[in-house]
Amino acid sequence: MMQWSRLGRVLLQNQVQIRSGFCSSAPPLDRALYEFRVYDVQPHLYTRFLQLTNQKIHLRTAHSQLIGYWSVEYGALNQFFHIWRYESYSQRAAVRSSLAQDPDWLEQYISKAIPMLTKQTNEVARLLPWQPMKDPPTEGGVFELQRFHIKPKGWGLCEQGLKNFIQSQHAPGLGQVIGAFSNDIGENNTVQVLWWFQSPDHWAETRDQRETAQSIEEHLDSVSNKLLFPLPFSPMK
């Protein structure tokens, strides 16, 4: 029997290879890491947490690039979602080390914000090689975070179907895809797609035209989504 340490290394190597390229021979255009962070806040402290973050977020963005910061309006309650970009795992480690030694960040934000939270989770993802990050066409819209959990045996089989589905939805009158990501760390065999819409009603009116393509349904374990509202200090709006 193969020793666990060796087996673990083999599985990890294969897993990272699959996720980073999504079983594709095409090299990714952007090798950066995108950390997806989710904060659940105590309901009665929601407004206070929002005010504090609005006032002190500059202390955090001084250390690394914030892509966007949203409140979850539909799909969860009292929750915030934000995306941070890093060039590598080593850069992220350096940023976290720097933050741990930043007295202003620790005293003015962390010491006050952490007690307001009930839960923190994070995942690390990379852009799929055929879907570069795009900016919203205009400010003032809403965002949908769509999550596809793929069956392990279907991981390499549904790439073309998922690619066709995502790119076919990027059409006049429908939503605009902002980015499509494959998880490096977090829930395995997962693709997350960030969309932009003019409004929640625009999202609802076009939903039937954006149903999951039948060509990939058989390879999916589940699909879920949330609607996100960008916060005033979010770079992406």
C-alpha positions as CSV (number, residue, x, y, z in Angstrom):
1,M,0.0,0.0,0.0
2,M,1.3,3.5,-0.9
3,Q,2.2,5.4,2.2
4,W,-0.2,8.2,3.0
5,S,2.4,11.0,2.8
6,R,3.4,9.9,-0.7
7,L,-0.3,9.4,-1.7
8,G,-1.1,12.8,-0.4
9,R,1.6,14.5,-2.4
10,V,0.5,12.7,-5.6
11,L,-3.1,13.7,-5.1
12,L,-2.2,17.3,-4.3
13,Q,0.0,17.6,-7.3
14,N,-2.6,16.2,-9.6
15,Q,-5.4,18.3,-8.0
16,V,-3.5,21.6,-8.3
17,Q,-2.6,20.8,-11.9
18,I,-6.3,20.1,-12.7
19,R,-7.7,23.1,-11.0
20,S,-5.1,25.6,-12.2
21,G,-5.8,24.7,-15.9
22,F,-9.3,23.3,-15.5
23,C,-8.2,20.2,-17.4
24,S,-7.3,22.5,-20.3
25,S,-4.2,22.5,-22.4
26,A,-4.4,26.3,-22.8
27,P,-2.1,28.1,-20.4
28,P,-3.8,30.6,-18.1
29,L,-3.3,34.3,-19.0
30,D,-3.4,35.3,-15.4
31,R,-1.6,33.2,-12.8
32,A,-2.6,35.4,-9.9
33,L,-4.4,34.1,-6.8
34,Y,-7.8,35.5,-5.9
35,E,-8.8,35.1,-2.3
36,F,-12.5,34.9,-1.7
37,R,-13.3,35.9,1.9
38,V,-16.8,35.7,3.5
39,Y,-17.6,37.4,6.8
40,D,-20.7,36.7,8.7
41,V,-21.7,39.5,11.1
42,Q,-23.8,39.5,14.2
43,P,-27.2,41.0,13.1
44,H,-27.3,43.8,15.6
45,L,-23.7,44.8,14.7
46,Y,-24.2,44.8,11.0
47,T,-24.3,48.6,10.6
48,R,-21.5,49.2,13.0
49,F,-19.2,46.7,11.1
50,L,-20.1,48.4,7.8
51,Q,-19.3,51.8,9.2
52,L,-16.0,50.7,10.7
53,T,-14.9,48.9,7.5
54,N,-15.8,52.0,5.4
55,Q,-13.7,54.2,7.7
56,K,-10.6,51.8,8.0
57,I,-10.4,49.8,4.8
58,H,-7.6,52.1,3.6
59,L,-5.4,50.5,6.3
60,R,-5.9,47.1,4.7
61,T,-5.6,48.2,1.0
62,A,-2.2,49.7,1.8
63,H,-0.9,46.2,2.0
64,S,-2.5,44.5,-1.1
65,Q,-5.0,44.9,-3.9
66,L,-8.7,44.8,-3.2
67,I,-10.8,43.7,-6.2
68,G,-14.2,44.2,-4.7
69,Y,-16.2,44.3,-1.4
70,W,-19.9,43.5,-1.4
71,S,-22.8,43.0,1.0
72,V,-24.8,39.8,0.3
73,E,-28.4,41.0,-0.3
74,Y,-30.0,37.7,-1.5
75,G,-28.7,34.2,-0.7
76,A,-27.5,34.9,2.8
77,L,-28.1,37.3,5.7
78,N,-25.7,39.7,7.5
79,Q,-22.8,38.6,5.3
80,F,-20.0,40.4,3.4
81,F,-18.0,39.0,0.5
82,H,-14.7,40.4,-0.7
83,I,-12.0,39.4,-3.2
84,W,-8.2,40.1,-2.8
85,R,-5.6,39.6,-5.5
86,Y,-2.1,38.2,-5.0
87,E,0.7,37.4,-7.4
88,S,1.6,34.2,-5.5
89,Y,1.1,32.3,-2.2
90,S,4.4,33.8,-1.0
91,Q,3.2,37.3,-1.6
92,R,0.0,36.5,0.4
93,A,2.1,35.2,3.2
94,A,4.3,38.3,3.2
95,V,1.1,40.5,3.3
96,R,-0.4,38.6,6.2
97,S,2.9,38.9,8.1
98,S,3.0,42.6,7.4
99,L,-0.6,43.0,8.6
100,A,0.2,41.2,11.8
101,Q,2.9,43.8,12.6
102,D,0.8,46.9,11.6
103,P,-0.3,48.5,14.8
104,D,-2.8,50.8,13.2
105,W,-4.5,47.9,11.4
106,L,-4.6,45.8,14.6
107,E,-5.7,48.5,17.0
108,Q,-8.1,50.5,14.8
109,Y,-9.7,47.7,12.9
110,I,-9.0,44.1,13.9
111,S,-9.5,44.6,17.7
112,K,-13.0,46.1,17.0
113,A,-14.1,44.1,13.9
114,I,-13.3,40.5,15.0
115,P,-15.7,40.6,18.0
116,M,-18.5,41.6,15.6
117,L,-18.1,38.4,13.5
118,T,-19.7,35.0,13.9
119,K,-17.8,33.3,11.2
120,Q,-15.0,33.8,8.6
121,T,-14.2,31.6,5.7
122,N,-11.9,31.9,2.7
123,E,-11.1,30.1,-0.6
124,V,-8.3,30.7,-3.1
125,A,-9.1,30.5,-6.8
126,R,-7.5,31.3,-10.1
127,L,-9.1,32.6,-13.3
128,L,-9.9,30.0,-15.9
129,P,-7.5,30.3,-18.9
130,W,-10.2,31.2,-21.4
131,Q,-12.0,33.9,-19.3
132,P,-10.0,36.9,-18.3
133,M,-11.2,39.4,-15.7
134,K,-13.3,42.2,-17.0
135,D,-14.6,45.5,-15.6
136,P,-18.3,46.1,-15.3
137,P,-19.7,48.2,-18.2
138,T,-20.8,50.9,-15.7
139,E,-21.1,51.6,-12.0
140,G,-24.4,51.1,-10.1
141,G,-25.3,47.5,-10.9
142,V,-25.5,44.3,-8.9
143,F,-23.4,41.2,-9.0
144,E,-24.3,37.5,-8.9
145,L,-21.8,35.0,-7.6
146,Q,-22.7,31.6,-9.2
147,R,-21.1,28.5,-7.8
148,F,-20.8,25.2,-9.8
149,H,-19.8,22.1,-7.8
150,I,-18.7,19.5,-10.4
151,K,-18.7,15.8,-9.9
152,P,-15.1,14.5,-9.6
153,K,-15.5,12.2,-12.7
154,G,-17.0,15.1,-14.6
155,W,-14.2,17.6,-13.9
156,G,-12.5,17.2,-17.2
157,L,-15.7,16.4,-19.2
158,C,-17.7,19.6,-18.7
159,E,-15.0,22.2,-19.5
160,Q,-16.2,22.9,-23.0
161,G,-19.8,22.9,-22.0
162,L,-19.2,25.3,-19.1
163,K,-17.1,27.5,-21.3
164,N,-19.8,27.7,-24.0
165,F,-22.4,28.4,-21.3
166,I,-20.5,31.2,-19.7
167,Q,-19.5,32.9,-23.0
168,S,-23.0,32.5,-24.5
169,Q,-24.5,34.4,-21.6
170,H,-22.2,37.4,-22.3
171,A,-24.6,38.9,-24.9
172,P,-26.5,42.2,-25.3
173,G,-29.4,42.4,-22.9
174,L,-28.0,39.7,-20.6
175,G,-25.6,40.0,-17.8
176,Q,-21.8,40.5,-18.2
177,V,-19.4,37.9,-16.9
178,I,-16.7,39.6,-14.8
179,G,-14.6,36.6,-14.0
180,A,-14.7,32.8,-13.9
181,F,-12.6,31.1,-11.3
182,S,-11.4,27.5,-10.5
183,N,-10.8,26.8,-6.8
184,D,-7.2,26.1,-5.7
185,I,-8.1,25.8,-2.0
186,G,-11.6,25.4,-0.6
187,E,-14.3,23.2,-1.8
188,N,-12.8,20.9,-4.4
189,N,-14.0,20.6,-8.0
190,T,-15.6,24.0,-7.9
191,V,-16.0,26.8,-10.4
192,Q,-17.2,30.3,-9.3
193,V,-18.5,32.8,-11.8
194,L,-19.0,36.5,-11.0
195,W,-21.6,38.3,-13.2
196,W,-22.8,41.9,-13.4
197,F,-26.4,43.0,-14.0
198,Q,-28.0,46.4,-14.2
199,S,-30.3,45.7,-11.2
200,P,-31.9,42.8,-9.3
201,D,-34.9,43.1,-11.7
202,H,-32.6,42.8,-14.7
203,W,-31.2,39.7,-13.2
204,A,-34.6,38.2,-12.6
205,E,-36.0,39.2,-16.1
206,T,-33.1,37.4,-17.8
207,R,-32.9,34.4,-15.6
208,D,-34.8,32.0,-17.9
209,Q,-32.4,32.9,-20.7
210,R,-29.4,32.0,-18.5
211,E,-30.5,28.5,-17.2
212,T,-27.6,26.1,-16.9
213,A,-26.8,24.4,-20.2
214,Q,-28.0,20.8,-20.4
215,S,-24.6,19.8,-21.8
216,I,-23.1,20.3,-18.3
217,E,-26.0,19.4,-16.0
218,E,-25.1,15.7,-15.9
219,H,-21.6,16.6,-14.6
220,L,-22.8,18.9,-11.8
221,D,-23.5,18.0,-8.2
222,S,-25.0,21.4,-7.4
223,V,-25.4,25.0,-8.5
224,S,-25.9,27.9,-6.0
225,N,-25.8,31.6,-6.2
226,K,-25.9,34.9,-4.3
227,L,-26.8,38.5,-5.3
228,L,-24.2,41.0,-4.1
229,F,-24.4,44.8,-3.7
230,P,-21.1,46.7,-4.0
231,L,-20.2,48.8,-1.0
232,P,-19.2,52.5,-1.5
233,F,-15.5,51.8,-0.9
234,S,-15.4,48.8,-3.3
235,P,-13.1,49.3,-6.3
236,M,-15.4,47.2,-8.4
237,K,-18.9,48.7,-8.5
